[in-house]
Amino acid sequence: MASIAGVKLPDEINKRIDLADNALLFFTEHTLGYSESIREPLSQPTMEQRALKESYAWEANRRTVLHP
């Protein structure tokens, strides 16, 4: 699409896309065997796990922002 529109993409765009994809994979990964998130959804370990997983979503978002 960029080529058709005549837009030049940054040289490192494919690396940035791969890094964003990896972050999204970690965000969507289901942590098997962690039943506490169901039994105690507001416990400290659950909240820490949630914060870690959310950080992967933010990382993916950061990787998709194009800087001049």
ZADO-1210 file (C-alpha; in nm, 4 decimals, padded with zeros to 6 digits):
<atoms>
<atom x="00.0000" y="00.0000" z="00.0000" code="MET" pos="1"/>
<atom x="00.2816" y="00.2382" z="00.0862" code="ALA" pos="2"/>
<atom x="00.4510" y="00.1711" z="-00.2460" code="SER" pos="3"/>
<atom x="00.1306" y="00.2348" z="-00.4389" code="ILE" pos="4"/>
<atom x="00.0783" y="00.5583" z="-00.2458" code="ALA" pos="5"/>
<atom x="00.4374" y="00.6641" z="-00.3135" code="GLY" pos="6"/>
<atom x="00.5301" y="00.6616" z="00.0543" code="VAL" pos="7"/>
<atom x="00.8847" y="00.5654" z="00.1518" code="LYS" pos="8"/>
<atom x="00.8915" y="00.3533" z="00.4654" code="LEU" pos="9"/>
<atom x="01.1831" y="00.3632" z="00.7100" code="PRO" pos="10"/>
<atom x="01.4611" y="00.1145" z="00.6342" code="ASP" pos="11"/>
<atom x="01.4134" y="-00.0663" z="00.9679" code="GLU" pos="12"/>
<atom x="01.0343" y="-00.1038" z="00.9303" code="ILE" pos="13"/>
<atom x="01.0385" y="-00.4846" z="00.9043" code="ASN" pos="14"/>
<atom x="01.2412" y="-00.5159" z="01.2257" code="LYS" pos="15"/>
<atom x="00.9991" y="-00.2830" z="01.4040" code="ARG" pos="16"/>
<atom x="00.7007" y="-00.4831" z="01.2785" code="ILE" pos="17"/>
<atom x="00.8608" y="-00.8064" z="01.4042" code="ASP" pos="18"/>
<atom x="00.9263" y="-00.6532" z="01.7476" code="LEU" pos="19"/>
<atom x="00.5655" y="-00.5302" z="01.7707" code="ALA" pos="20"/>
<atom x="00.4366" y="-00.8736" z="01.6658" code="ASP" pos="21"/>
<atom x="00.6471" y="-01.0431" z="01.9339" code="ASN" pos="22"/>
<atom x="00.5152" y="-00.8075" z="02.2004" code="ALA" pos="23"/>
<atom x="00.1579" y="-00.8810" z="02.0905" code="LEU" pos="24"/>
<atom x="00.2234" y="-01.2550" z="02.1095" code="LEU" pos="25"/>
<atom x="00.3421" y="-01.2200" z="02.4694" code="PHE" pos="26"/>
<atom x="00.0397" y="-01.0037" z="02.5510" code="PHE" pos="27"/>
<atom x="-00.2078" y="-01.2585" z="02.4150" code="THR" pos="28"/>
<atom x="-00.0284" y="-01.5621" z="02.5615" code="GLU" pos="29"/>
<atom x="-00.2485" y="-01.7432" z="02.8094" code="HIS" pos="30"/>
<atom x="-00.0593" y="-01.8283" z="03.1256" code="THR" pos="31"/>
<atom x="-00.1442" y="-02.1917" z="03.1862" code="LEU" pos="32"/>
<atom x="-00.1836" y="-02.3148" z="03.5398" code="GLY" pos="33"/>
<atom x="-00.2362" y="-01.9744" z="03.6942" code="TYR" pos="34"/>
<atom x="-00.5747" y="-02.0345" z="03.8542" code="SER" pos="35"/>
<atom x="-00.5327" y="-01.7580" z="04.1110" code="GLU" pos="36"/>
<atom x="-00.6332" y="-01.5033" z="03.8479" code="SER" pos="37"/>
<atom x="-00.9787" y="-01.6664" z="03.8534" code="ILE" pos="38"/>
<atom x="-01.0039" y="-01.7374" z="04.2269" code="ARG" pos="39"/>
<atom x="-00.8519" y="-01.4066" z="04.3412" code="GLU" pos="40"/>
<atom x="-00.8797" y="-01.1578" z="04.0529" code="PRO" pos="41"/>
<atom x="-00.7710" y="-00.8604" z="04.2666" code="LEU" pos="42"/>
<atom x="-00.4838" y="-01.0276" z="04.4524" code="SER" pos="43"/>
<atom x="-00.1333" y="-00.8840" z="04.4292" code="GLN" pos="44"/>
<atom x="00.0083" y="-01.1700" z="04.2134" code="PRO" pos="45"/>
<atom x="-00.2871" y="-01.1413" z="03.9740" code="THR" pos="46"/>
<atom x="-00.2490" y="-00.7651" z="03.9465" code="MET" pos="47"/>
<atom x="00.1267" y="-00.8002" z="03.8904" code="GLU" pos="48"/>
<atom x="00.0683" y="-01.0555" z="03.6145" code="GLN" pos="49"/>
<atom x="-00.1933" y="-00.8295" z="03.4571" code="ARG" pos="50"/>
<atom x="00.0448" y="-00.5319" z="03.4675" code="ALA" pos="51"/>
<atom x="00.3201" y="-00.7354" z="03.3042" code="LEU" pos="52"/>
<atom x="00.0902" y="-00.8528" z="03.0268" code="LYS" pos="53"/>
<atom x="-00.0380" y="-00.4984" z="02.9730" code="GLU" pos="54"/>
<atom x="00.3201" y="-00.3798" z="02.9356" code="SER" pos="55"/>
<atom x="00.3506" y="-00.5992" z="02.6250" code="TYR" pos="56"/>
<atom x="00.0498" y="-00.4259" z="02.4691" code="ALA" pos="57"/>
<atom x="00.2056" y="-00.0859" z="02.5417" code="TRP" pos="58"/>
<atom x="00.5359" y="-00.2053" z="02.3956" code="GLU" pos="59"/>
<atom x="00.3615" y="-00.3158" z="02.0758" code="ALA" pos="60"/>
<atom x="00.1912" y="00.0228" z="02.0552" code="ASN" pos="61"/>
<atom x="00.5232" y="00.2020" z="02.1087" code="ARG" pos="62"/>
<atom x="00.6847" y="-00.0005" z="01.8313" code="ARG" pos="63"/>
<atom x="00.4171" y="00.0990" z="01.5795" code="THR" pos="64"/>
<atom x="00.4608" y="00.4760" z="01.6190" code="VAL" pos="65"/>
<atom x="00.6653" y="00.6125" z="01.3302" code="LEU" pos="66"/>
<atom x="00.9163" y="00.8809" z="01.4139" code="HIS" pos="67"/>
<atom x="01.0603" y="01.1080" z="01.1451" code="PRO" pos="68"/>
</atoms>
